[in-house]
Amino acid sequence: MMETDQRQQWLQQLAYQVWEARGRPHDGHQQDWRVAERLLDAELALRHADDTEDRADVKP
């Protein structure tokens, strides 16, 4: 599980990247933050799925 401070840092970075990709508009920061949350949650879910799959492949 990701620590809260680390999650906030990742969200800030992702939201900034989303904002830049949108051309740095003067509005929409809440939308950028929500997009960043969805991106981060999707990334973490993929990592968790990969970890679970890797453990399932290990034979005793």
C-alpha positions in Angstrom: 0.0 0.0 0.0 1.2 3.5 -0.9 1.9 5.9 2.0 -0.3 9.0 2.1 2.6 11.5 1.6 4.0 9.5 -1.3 0.5 9.3 -2.9 0.1 13.1 -2.5 3.4 13.7 -4.2 2.6 11.3 -7.1 -0.9 13.0 -7.5 0.7 16.4 -7.6 3.1 15.4 -10.3 0.5 13.6 -12.3 -2.0 16.5 -12.0 0.8 18.9 -13.1 1.5 16.7 -16.2 -2.3 16.6 -17.0 -2.5 20.4 -16.7 0.5 20.9 -18.9 -0.9 18.4 -21.5 -4.1 20.5 -21.5 -2.1 23.6 -22.5 -1.8 25.1 -19.0 -5.3 26.7 -18.8 -6.2 29.0 -15.9 -9.0 26.7 -14.8 -9.8 23.0 -14.3 -7.4 22.2 -11.5 -10.0 20.0 -9.8 -10.6 18.1 -13.0 -6.8 17.6 -13.4 -6.6 16.3 -9.9 -9.4 13.8 -10.5 -7.8 12.6 -13.7 -4.5 12.2 -11.8 -6.3 10.1 -9.1 -7.8 7.8 -11.7 -4.4 7.4 -13.4 -2.6 6.6 -10.2 -5.3 4.2 -9.0 -5.2 2.4 -12.4 -1.4 2.2 -12.2 -1.5 0.8 -8.7 -4.1 -1.7 -9.7 -2.0 -2.9 -12.6 1.0 -3.3 -10.3 -1.0 -5.2 -7.8 -2.3 -7.5 -10.5 1.2 -8.1 -11.8 2.5 -8.9 -8.3 -0.4 -11.3 -7.7 0.2 -13.0 -11.0 4.0 -13.3 -10.3 3.3 -15.0 -7.0 0.8 -17.4 -8.7 3.6 -18.4 -11.1 5.9 -19.5 -8.4 5.8 -23.2 -7.8 6.7 -24.6 -4.4 
